[in-house]
Amino acid sequence: MSDNETTTNVQTIPAQDAAAIKGVSTTLDALEYGTIESMELEFKKDRRQRKKLPENITSRSLYNDIMGIAWPSLAELLLSSLVNMVDMMMVGSLGAGAIAAVGLVLQPRFLLMTTIMSLNTGATALIARARGAQNQERANNILRQSLVLATAISFVCAVFGTAFADWMVTFMAADGMEKETIELGVTYFKIQSITFMIPSWSFCITAALRGTGNAKPCMVYNIVANLVNIVGNWLLINGNLGFPKLGVAGASISTVIGQTVGTIMAFYSVASGKYYLKLKINLKTLFKFDKDIVSGMGKVGIPAMIEQLIMRTGLVIYSRTVATLGEISMATYQICMNIQSLTMMNGQSFAVSATSLIGQSLGKLRVDMAEHYGRRCRQLALYVSLFLALVFVIFREQLVMLYNKDPLIVSTGGIVMLIVAMLQPIQSSQFVLGGILRGAGDTKVTAFYVLITTVIIRTSLGYLFVTVLDYGLVGAWVAIAVDQIMRTMLFIFRYNQGKWKRIRL
């Protein structure tokens, strides 16, 4: 695997006045461009020298930059996680079988999303560098081309997901689910698959805006989409205000309605030109592709896609192992995973800041600023994760009872929540480090790390603890913990190598 260690070769563009830049401006905008020579000098500094900030730059200003991007993402992801929790609670009112049915769908759906997510990783990295170099025209071209590619890819995924929904859900059930539960899962999955193109557009625009550091519009339209989803759930799951009682299918339809509203708002955000990007639809140039841009997205996106495919394959195998424990265990597993998703918003929000600011710093040839931003992103994420860990230890059983009050689910879920709490600081560091490496375009080696941890370690330990040693759901979560610890250690090793600073896009 090549590490692309050639020093970044970026055509620097004369700096504009920072106040003239649309959207979020940062401390980085006021700094001079680096040079190849200044980068080489940075590489030769020891750790103590690298911690020294540039003249007239304070830690407070860097923290402000990070929080300016992170807090909208934090608010958005927090509300999204809360909405997912409420969504699952509403579905939970239909019984453990309904929770298990939705759980069967998650990994196949994420597997279909892999290509879109990978494309977005490449687009974010390229747009962040274009923003750092203040090349707005290039950033707009990257957005246009990524949307066209997302449309084509999502169409293929929609056809595939709809055609093979029955097979995929049945495969995930692993002979551990009732026929009715599988049928509910198939219905839910088909609705999601048919409309797959709608959220793919929103994901693409969100990735582009975050690359520029503009997370506020993403927060707004995703919050609105989630609120619409909740209202739709209330109306369609149990049939309130005269609406039909559609159960699990109603939950899926509500999700699609919310996604549609959010996608319309997302398009407005990039069509208005208020947030640095300006999407222009011109039929003559709509399908015109820039070789360098597509190559750059592929250089970052293809390894990211391989990483996600490897990860999702491992999670599919692992989820099937959990499914063999039966509907109660599957429901408990899904509840704890749903609560854990709330904790991911911490690492993910600071990872958004890391990806944007590291990409912009490298686009401006300021390796020193990339390190300063990265270090502080990890610190902030750590503080939040310790608070979350304390909350989960104290209120572990109460959180599980919000979904289902079955004594077996509550007692087992309470034990699992202790593992979730222990993983908080580890998980937050992993997310932020991943954001740093993605912002730099270093996605090849991380795919190999995911292969080792998720596919080999998690699945093998999951099979050992669940099937061979019969440790049940707690054993399955111990396998998750080992996976998370090992992956974080490997990410730290990769980050400390420093090869991400030299990657050329």
C-alpha positions in Angstrom: 0.0 0.0 0.0 1.5 3.3 -1.1 1.5 6.0 1.5 1.7 8.8 -1.1 4.6 10.4 0.8 5.4 13.0 -1.9 5.0 16.5 -0.4 1.8 18.2 -1.3 2.1 20.2 -4.5 -0.7 22.7 -4.6 -1.0 25.8 -6.8 -1.4 28.6 -4.3 -3.9 31.3 -5.1 -3.4 34.9 -4.0 -5.1 35.3 -0.6 -8.4 37.2 -0.5 -9.5 39.4 2.4 -10.8 37.0 5.0 -13.9 39.1 5.5 -14.8 38.6 1.9 -15.0 34.8 2.2 -18.6 33.6 2.4 -19.6 31.4 5.3 -17.3 30.5 8.2 -14.0 32.3 8.4 -11.2 30.9 10.7 -7.9 31.9 12.2 -6.3 30.1 9.2 -7.7 32.6 6.7 -5.6 35.4 8.2 -2.3 33.4 8.0 0.1 33.5 5.2 0.4 30.6 2.8 3.1 28.1 3.5 5.7 27.0 1.1 7.3 23.7 0.2 10.4 24.9 2.1 8.4 25.8 5.2 6.7 22.4 5.2 10.0 20.6 5.1 11.2 22.7 8.1 8.1 21.6 10.0 8.8 17.9 9.3 12.2 18.3 10.9 10.9 19.8 14.2 10.7 17.7 17.4 7.5 17.2 19.3 8.1 20.1 21.7 8.8 22.5 18.9 5.7 21.4 17.0 3.5 22.3 19.9 4.5 25.9 19.8 1.9 28.1 18.2 2.6 30.6 15.4 3.1 34.2 16.5 -0.1 36.0 17.5 -2.1 32.8 17.4 -3.7 31.6 20.7 -5.2 28.3 21.7 -8.4 30.1 22.4 -8.7 31.2 18.8 -8.1 27.6 17.6 -10.7 26.3 20.0 -13.2 28.9 18.7 -12.5 27.7 15.2 -13.1 24.1 16.2 -16.3 24.8 18.1 -17.6 27.1 15.3 -17.7 24.0 13.1 -18.3 21.3 15.8 -21.2 22.8 17.7 -23.7 22.9 14.8 -22.6 19.3 13.9 -22.9 18.4 17.6 -26.4 19.8 17.9 -27.4 18.2 14.6 -26.0 14.8 15.5 -27.3 14.9 19.0 -30.8 15.7 17.8 -30.5 13.0 15.1 -29.4 10.5 17.7 -32.2 11.5 20.0 -34.7 11.3 17.1 -33.4 7.8 16.3 -33.9 6.9 19.9 -37.4 8.2 19.9 -38.0 6.5 16.6 -36.9 3.2 18.1 -39.0 3.8 21.2 -42.1 4.4 19.0 -41.3 1.2 17.1 -40.7 -0.5 20.4 -44.4 0.1 21.3 -45.2 -2.5 18.7 -43.1 -5.2 20.6 -39.7 -6.7 20.6 -40.3 -8.3 17.1 -40.7 -4.8 15.6 -37.4 -3.6 17.1 -35.7 -6.7 15.8 -37.2 -6.2 12.4 -35.7 -2.7 12.1 -32.4 -4.0 13.5 -32.2 -6.6 10.7 -32.3 -3.8 8.1 -29.6 -1.6 9.4 -26.5 -3.3 8.2 -27.8 -4.1 4.6 -28.9 -0.5 4.3 -25.5 0.8 5.5 -23.8 -1.6 3.1 -25.7 0.1 0.2 -24.8 3.5 1.5 -21.1 2.6 1.4 -20.4 3.9 -2.1 -22.2 7.2 -1.4 -20.3 7.7 1.9 -17.0 7.0 0.2 -17.7 9.5 -2.6 -18.5 12.0 0.1 -15.2 11.3 1.9 -13.3 12.2 -1.3 -15.5 15.3 -1.9 -15.0 16.6 1.6 -11.2 16.3 1.5 -11.0 17.9 -1.9 -13.4 20.8 -1.1 -11.5 21.4 2.2 -8.3 21.8 0.3 -9.9 24.0 -2.3 -11.3 26.2 0.5 -7.9 26.4 2.1 -6.4 27.5 -1.2 -9.4 29.9 -1.7 -10.3 28.3 -5.0 -14.0 28.7 -5.0 -14.6 27.7 -8.6 -12.8 24.4 -8.0 -14.9 23.8 -4.9 -18.1 24.4 -6.9 -17.0 22.0 -9.6 -16.3 19.3 -7.0 -19.8 19.7 -5.6 -21.5 19.5 -9.0 -19.5 16.4 -10.1 -20.1 14.6 -6.8 -23.8 15.2 -7.1 -23.9 13.7 -10.6 -21.9 10.7 -9.4 -24.1 10.3 -6.4 -27.2 10.3 -8.5 -25.9 7.5 -10.8 -24.6 5.4 -7.8 -27.8 5.8 -5.8 -30.0 4.7 -8.7 -28.0 1.4 -9.0 -28.2 0.9 -5.2 -32.0 1.6 -5.2 -32.6 -1.1 -7.9 -30.3 -3.6 -6.2 -31.8 -3.0 -2.7 -35.4 -3.3 -3.9 -34.7 -6.5 -6.0 -32.8 -8.3 -3.2 -34.6 -7.0 -0.1 -36.2 -10.4 0.7 -32.9 -12.2 0.4 -30.8 -9.7 2.4 -33.2 -9.5 5.4 -33.7 -13.3 5.5 -29.9 -13.7 5.4 -29.5 -11.3 8.3 -32.2 -13.2 10.3 -29.8 -16.3 10.4 -32.8 -18.6 11.3 -33.1 -16.8 14.6 -36.2 -14.7 13.8 -39.9 -15.4 13.4 -41.4 -15.2 9.9 -43.5 -12.2 10.8 -40.4 -10.3 12.0 -38.6 -11.0 8.7 -41.7 -9.8 6.7 -41.7 -6.5 8.7 -38.0 -6.1 8.0 -38.5 -6.6 4.3 -41.3 -4.0 4.1 -39.2 -1.5 5.9 -36.1 -2.2 3.7 -38.0 -1.9 0.4 -39.4 1.5 1.3 -35.9 2.7 2.2 -34.3 1.2 -1.0 -36.9 2.6 -3.5 -36.2 6.1 -2.2 -32.5 5.7 -1.7 -31.6 8.6 -4.1 -33.3 11.2 -1.9 -30.9 11.0 1.2 -27.9 10.4 -1.1 -28.3 14.0 -2.4 -28.5 15.4 1.1 -25.5 13.4 2.3 -23.5 14.7 -0.7 -24.4 18.3 0.0 -23.7 17.9 3.7 -20.2 16.5 3.0 -19.5 19.4 0.7 -20.6 22.1 3.2 -18.7 20.5 6.0 -15.6 20.6 3.8 -15.9 24.4 3.7 -16.4 24.6 7.4 -20.1 25.6 7.1 -21.9 23.2 9.4 -24.8 25.5 10.4 -27.0 25.0 7.3 -26.5 21.2 7.7 -27.6 21.4 11.3 -30.8 23.4 10.3 -32.0 21.1 7.5 -31.2 17.9 9.3 -33.0 19.1 12.4 -36.0 19.9 10.4 -35.9 16.6 8.6 -35.7 14.8 12.0 -38.6 16.7 13.5 -40.7 15.9 10.4 -39.8 12.3 10.9 -40.9 12.3 14.5 -44.3 13.9 13.6 -44.7 11.3 10.8 -44.0 8.5 13.2 -46.6 9.7 15.6 -49.2 9.9 12.8 -48.4 6.7 10.9 -47.1 4.1 13.3 -50.1 3.9 15.5 -52.6 5.9 13.3 -53.2 9.1 15.1 -55.5 11.9 13.9 -57.2 9.7 11.5 -54.1 8.6 9.6 -53.7 4.9 8.8 -52.0 2.6 11.3 -49.0 1.3 9.3 -46.7 0.1 12.1 -43.1 -0.5 11.0 -44.0 0.5 7.4 -45.2 3.9 8.8 -41.8 4.4 10.5 -40.0 3.8 7.2 -42.4 6.2 5.3 -41.9 8.9 7.9 -38.2 8.6 7.6 -38.5 9.1 3.8 -40.8 12.2 4.2 -38.3 13.8 6.6 -35.4 13.0 4.3 -37.3 14.6 1.4 -37.9 17.9 3.3 -34.2 18.0 4.4 -32.9 17.3 0.9 -35.0 20.2 -0.6 -33.5 22.5 2.1 -30.0 21.2 1.4 -30.3 22.1 -2.3 -31.4 25.6 -1.3 -28.4 26.0 0.9 -25.9 25.4 -2.0 -28.1 27.2 -4.6 -28.3 30.4 -2.6 -24.5 30.9 -2.5 -24.6 32.0 1.1 -22.2 29.3 2.3 -19.2 29.6 0.0 -20.5 27.0 -2.4 -22.7 27.9 -5.3 -24.4 25.2 -7.2 -25.2 26.1 -10.8 -27.3 23.8 -13.0 -26.2 24.2 -16.7 -27.2 21.3 -18.9 -24.2 21.9 -21.2 -21.7 21.5 -18.5 -23.7 19.3 -16.0 -22.1 16.1 -17.1 -18.7 17.6 -17.9 -16.1 15.9 -15.6 -12.7 17.2 -14.6 -10.1 14.4 -14.7 -8.1 15.8 -11.8 -11.2 16.2 -9.6 -12.6 12.7 -10.3 -9.1 11.2 -9.9 -8.8 13.0 -6.5 -12.2 11.8 -5.3 -11.2 8.3 -6.4 -7.8 8.5 -4.7 -9.5 9.2 -1.3 -12.9 7.7 -1.9 -12.0 4.3 -3.3 -9.9 3.3 -0.3 -12.6 4.7 1.9 -15.2 2.6 0.1 -13.0 -0.5 0.5 -12.8 0.4 4.2 -16.5 0.7 4.6 -17.2 -2.4 2.6 -14.8 -4.4 4.8 -16.4 -2.9 7.9 -20.0 -3.5 6.8 -19.1 -7.1 5.8 -17.7 -7.7 9.2 -20.8 -6.1 10.9 -23.1 -8.2 8.8 -21.4 -11.4 9.9 -21.3 -10.2 13.5 -25.0 -9.1 13.4 -26.0 -12.6 12.1 -24.1 -14.1 15.1 -26.2 -12.0 17.5 -29.4 -12.8 15.6 -28.9 -16.5 16.5 -29.5 -15.6 20.1 -33.2 -14.9 19.3 -35.6 -11.9 19.2 -35.1 -10.8 22.9 -31.3 -10.7 22.6 -31.5 -9.0 19.2 -33.9 -6.4 20.6 -31.6 -5.8 23.6 -28.6 -5.5 21.2 -30.4 -3.0 19.0 -31.5 -0.9 22.0 -27.9 -0.7 23.3 -26.6 0.1 19.8 -29.2 2.8 19.5 -28.1 4.4 22.8 -24.5 4.0 21.7 -25.3 5.9 18.5 -26.1 8.9 20.8 -22.5 8.8 22.0 -21.1 8.7 18.5 -22.2 12.3 17.9 -19.4 13.5 20.2 -16.6 12.0 18.2 -18.3 12.6 14.9 -18.9 16.3 15.5 -15.2 16.9 16.4 -14.2 14.7 13.5 -16.1 17.0 11.2 -14.1 19.9 12.5 -10.9 17.9 12.2 -11.6 16.9 8.6 -12.4 20.4 7.5 -9.6 22.3 9.3 -6.9 19.7 8.6 -7.9 19.7 4.9 -7.9 23.5 4.8 -4.6 23.7 6.6 -2.9 21.3 4.2 -4.5 23.1 1.2 -2.8 26.3 2.5 0.5 24.3 3.0 0.3 24.9 6.8 1.2 21.6 8.3 1.8 23.3 11.6 -1.8 24.4 11.8 -3.0 21.0 10.9 -1.3 19.5 13.9 -2.5 22.3 16.2 -6.1 21.8 15.2 -5.9 18.0 15.3 -4.5 18.0 18.8 -7.2 20.3 20.2 -10.0 18.4 18.5 -9.0 15.2 20.3 -8.8 17.1 23.6 -12.3 18.5 23.4 -13.8 15.1 22.3 -12.1 13.4 25.3 -13.7 15.8 27.8 -17.2 15.3 26.4 -16.7 11.5 26.3 -15.8 11.3 30.0 -19.0 13.1 30.9 -21.1 10.7 28.7 -19.4 7.7 30.3 -20.4 9.0 33.8 -24.0 9.5 32.6 -24.2 6.0 31.2 -22.9 4.4 34.3 -25.4 6.1 36.6 -28.5 5.8 34.4 -27.8 2.6 32.5 -30.9 0.7 33.3 -33.2 3.7 33.2 -32.0 4.4 29.6 -32.8 0.8 28.5 -36.3 1.0 30.2 -37.2 3.9 27.9 -37.4 1.4 25.0 -38.7 -1.7 26.7 -39.4 -2.7 30.3 -39.0 -6.5 29.9 -36.9 -7.5 33.0 -34.5 -9.6 30.9 -33.9 -6.8 28.4 -33.3 -4.3 31.2 -30.9 -6.4 33.3 -28.8 -7.5 30.3 -28.9 -4.1 28.7 -27.7 -2.6 32.0 -24.6 -4.8 31.9 -23.9 -3.9 28.3 -24.3 -0.2 29.0 -21.2 -0.5 31.4 -19.2 -1.6 28.4 -20.6 1.2 26.3 -19.5 3.7 29.0 -16.0 2.2 29.2 -15.6 2.7 25.4 -16.5 6.4 25.4 -13.0 7.9 25.5 -11.6 5.2 23.2 -14.4 5.7 20.7 -14.1 9.5 20.7 -10.3 9.4 20.0 -10.9 6.9 17.1 -13.5 9.1 15.5 -11.3 12.3 15.6 -8.2 10.5 14.4 -10.3 9.1 11.5 -11.4 12.6 10.7 -7.9 13.9 10.7 -6.7 11.1 8.4 -9.7 11.6 6.1 -9.1 15.4 5.9 -5.5 14.6 4.8 -6.7 12.0 2.3 -5.0 9.1 4.1 -7.6 6.4 3.7 -5.7 3.4 2.3 -4.0 2.1 5.4 -7.1 2.7 7.6 -9.0 0.2 5.3 -6.4 -2.4 6.3 -6.8 -1.6 10.0 -10.6 -2.1 9.7 -10.1 -5.5 8.0 -7.9 -6.6 11.0 -10.3 -5.3 13.7 -13.8 -5.5 12.4 -13.7 -8.5 10.1 -11.1 -10.6 11.8 -11.1 -9.7 15.5 -14.8 -8.7 16.1 -16.3 -11.5 14.0 -14.0 -14.2 15.3 -14.4 -13.2 19.0 -18.1 -12.7 18.5 -18.4 -16.3 17.3 -16.2 -17.6 20.1 -18.0 -15.8 22.9 -21.5 -16.3 21.6 -21.5 -19.6 19.8 -18.7 -21.6 21.4 -18.5 -20.3 24.9 -22.2 -19.4 25.2 -21.5 -16.0 26.9 -24.6 -14.5 25.2 -25.1 -10.9 24.4 -22.5 -9.7 27.0 -19.9 -11.8 25.2 -20.9 -10.2 21.9 -20.3 -6.8 23.4 -16.9 -7.8 24.8 -16.0 -8.6 21.2 -17.1 -5.0 20.2 -14.9 -3.6 23.0 -11.8 -5.5 21.8 -12.4 -4.3 18.2 -12.7 -0.7 19.3 -9.6 -0.7 21.5 -7.4 -2.4 18.8 -8.7 0.0 16.1 -8.0 3.1 18.2 -4.5 1.9 18.9 -3.8 1.4 15.2 -5.2 4.8 14.3 -2.9 6.4 17.0 0.0 4.6 15.5 -0.8 5.8 12.0 -1.3 9.4 13.1 2.0 9.4 15.0 3.8 8.2 11.9 3.0 11.6 10.4 2.7 10.3 6.8 -0.7 11.9 6.4 1.0 15.3 6.3 2.8 14.5 3.0 -0.2 13.2 1.0 -0.8 14.9 -2.3 -4.3 15.3 -3.7 
